[in-house]
Amino acid sequence: MVAGRYNRHTYDEYSRQAVLSIHEAGHLRGADGQGREKGMAKSRQPKSTAAHPLPEIYDRPGFQIRRAHQNSVSVFVDCLKPFDLTPTQFGALTMVRRWGPVSQIDLARSLGFDRSTTALVVRLLEGRRLIARSPNPADRRKFALTLTPAGRRLLETSQEAAEKARLALLAPFSKAEIAEFLRLLGQFNDAFDGVSRAPQVVRQHQPAIRRKRA
C-alpha cells in the first residue's frame, strides 16, 4: 500500500483550511468577523488563468479533484444559503440526528474531521443553538452531543435544498454516467483508504472489509 508515501498532516491542513474558510466567512460575527468575511470573499474570487495556462497541472487528478470539491462546496452553499448551512455543518447535524447522543470524537471519526475542525463546527452549531452538549452518562469526563429542537427543525426543512444541491452536481451526467461516476469515485476512495482521515464508507450492499496493515 502506498499510504506510507503520504503526509496525513498535509491533508489535515488542507482540510482544515477549506473548512475554516467557509465557516469564518459565513459565521464569525462582530466587526472583526465582518472584516475577515470581506477579505476572504475577495481571496476566494478565482483568478483568470487564460494568460498563463498550465495544462500539465490542469490534467493532474489532484487538480481536477480539488476543482470538483470547490464546485461541490459552492453549489451546496448556494442552495443552502437560506438556511445558513455549509456541507460540514449539514453533515455534522445529520450525524448527530442519526446517532445522537454521540461524542465529539465519534463525530470526528464519522466525518473525517481533525480535532480542530470538529471543535470549531461544534462551537458554531452550539452557538446557533442547533446542538447541545451534556455530560456523557458512560464517561463523565466527556460530553455527548444531541440535536436541539431548533436543530432538528432546521435539518428537516433544509432537506429539499440539500437534495437540490445533490441533483445539481449530477446534472451534467446521464443516468448511466451518474452510476459510473459514483462507482469510480468509490473505487478511487477505497483504493486510498487509510491515507487520510476520510472515513471508509461501508455501503449497504457490501460487508465491511478489514484491511491488513503492511
C-alpha positions, -999 to +999 in steps of 0.1 A: +000+000+000+013+035-009-001+051+023+034+055+037+043+080+010+017+105+020+017+130+048-015+129+067-007+162+084-006+179+049-041+165+042-054+177+076-040+212+070-057+214+036-090+200+050-089+225+079-082+255+057-110+245+033-135+241+062-123+271+082-125+295+052-162+286+048-171+289+084-151+320+091-165+338+061-201+330+070-204+325+107-179+345+127-198+377+138-188+411+150-167+438+135-136+417+132-156+388+117-172+411+092-138+424+081-124+389+077-155+379+057-149+407+032-113+399+029-118+362+025-146+367+000-121+386-022-095+359-018-119+333-029-125+350-062-109+328-089-081+344-109-081+341-146-057+315-160-061+325-196-028+344-198-008+317-182-023+283-188-008+252-171-021+221-190+005+199-173-011+209-140-048+210-151-046+174-163-034+161-130-061+141-110-054+161-078-061+194-095-093+181-110-104+166-077-097+199-059-117+218-085-146+193-081-145+198-044-146+236-048-175+233-072-193+209-049-190+232-019-200+263-039-232+246-052-241+233-018-236+267+000-256+285-027-285+260-024-284+261+014-279+298+017-315+304+031-306+280+060-270+293+065-256+258+064-223+246+050-216+210+039-196+205+071-224+217+093-251+198+074-230+166+078-225+172+115-262+178+121-271+147+101-247+125+120-259+138+154-295+133+145-289+097+133-266+085+161-270+110+189-262+113+217-226+109+203-192+121+215-172+147+197-146+120+189-173+099+172-184+128+152-149+135+140-143+099+130-176+095+111-170+126+090-132+125+088-126+158+107-095+166+127-098+178+163-096+215+155-122+213+127-145+193+149-142+217+178-150+247+155-180+230+140-194+220+173-188+255+187-205+271+158-236+248+159-238+251+197-236+289+193-266+288+170-284+265+195-287+237+169-269+212+190-264+208+228-236+193+249-243+174+280-222+151+302-218+116+288-235+091+311-209+065+302-180+088+309-185+120+329-152+133+316-166+135+281-196+153+265-224+139+244-239+158+215-276+159+207-298+179+184-319+207+199-355+211+187-342+240+166-315+219+151-339+191+142-363+216+125-336+232+105-322+199+093-357+188+083-366+220+065-332+220+046-335+185+032-352+197+000-324+223-006-297+197+001-313+173-024-314+202-049-277+206-045-271+169-050-291+168-082-274+199-095-240+183-091-251+152-110-270+172-137-241+171-162-244+133-165-268+109-179-283+082-156-258+057-167-229+082-163-241+090-128-238+054-117-204+051-134-192+084-119-201+074-084-187+039-089-154+053-100-153+078-071-160+050-046-133+028-063-108+057-060-115+064-024-115+027-014-080+023-030-066+051-008-085+042+024-062+049+053-042+076+036-062+104+051-087+109+079-116+105+054-137+076+069-141+044+050-176+042+036-194+009+042-221+007+016-253-011+025-248-039+000-212-045+009-198-060+041-171-041+059-136-052+048-108-052+073-076-044+055-043-059+066-016-035+077+015-036+056 
